[in-house]
């Protein structure tokens, strides 16, 4: 169960936004700014202080220069990707990098030895999410899937059927379903 967002000062450095997840205290770092990693200063600072982090971004291209740091520390990089079509992305994530750019960056990071994952969350359109999962299973090391909450339109999705189809697509591939989807 994730704890609330905390801003932690690390050895006198400026604040680093971290979310503690799971019992192994894996740190998930959400990059500041709209869709970037702000030059990677937080990643460099995390290495300097021997932290264990996961980076989550909509712009994995920004992490390509950080690949050596991520790889040598065994840190993962995740990318939010709830859709496979640009039409959906333009409506729901205006200003975010194009889907094909995100996929190409994930391929490059994985080839550089970075453990990659994708967050298909929230699932807004089941067909789009299933298409994203079908693509991502060939691109990343792990796929995380979570349901759409806090919106009345989410009730229109047949969640048990979606979960069954997603599980079938991910059979034999590392994946994680958020508890509210099960």
Buried (B, 14 or more C-beta within 10 A) or exposed (E): EEEEEEEEEBEEBEEBBBBBBEEEEBBBBEBEEEBBBEEBEBBEBBBEEEBEBBBBBBBBBBBBEBBEBBBEBEBBBBBBBBBBBEEBBEEBBEEBBEBEEBBBBBBBBBEBEBBBBBBBBBBBBBEBBBBBBBBBBEBBBBBBBBBBEEEEEBEEBEBEEBBEBBBEBBEEBEBBBBEEBE
